[in-house]
Amino acid sequence: MYVSLLPIYKKVPWKSIVLHPIIHPRFKFTCWLAAWQRFATADRLLKVGVQVPLECSFCNNAMETVEHLFSDCSVTKAFWTRSLIWLGYSRRIGDWKNELQWVNTQVKGTSGKRPLVSCVFATLVAVIWRERNKIRFEQGQLHVDKLGREISYHLHVRAQGRPSWKAALTLIDGVPSSRADIVHLNVKVVIE
Ligand SMILES: [Zn+2]
């Protein structure tokens, strides 16, 4: 249903992510919204005259924009970094456009852990937006270890019946843990 809602646009550098056959359709749709900057972030609401707190819900240290939420924010960047380390990647995180492009190139890979990267990324984008809403509207807190377990669980569920993904999952252990990165940050974070 979600994919059928996606309009056809000219080729974009993240096309392989939103057309990926295995990523959950709801997460692909969320990624599509983020890639086209369609989220009702504080900067967009400000432009149409809606008064909302402008600061990022995670770090309270910058205006909330798509670029900030998904690439510049110290909190979400730490979680993306941890997720990549969990998958065996050690790399410098770029801006939002760069990350979309990099993940898009990983989608085309069929060997090792590459097939998992785009699924983790799409899941991460979806849970970041969900947790942002919880913090903003329900005074929620960010449970980083819980999110790590959720992403790991989702990956294993999506791997059911897919031998290449199951083989890739044998290459990683545990869950993405952001404990080391988060504890020193001044954010509303709960580490269990
Ligand atoms: Zn932030």
Boltz pocket constraint, residues with backbone or C-beta under 6 A from the ligand:
constraints:
  - pocket:
      binder: B
      contacts: [[A, 56], [A, 57], [A, 58], [A, 59], [A, 60], [A, 61], [A, 62], [A, 68], [A, 69], [A, 72], [A, 73], [A, 74], [A, 75]]
      max_distance: 6.0
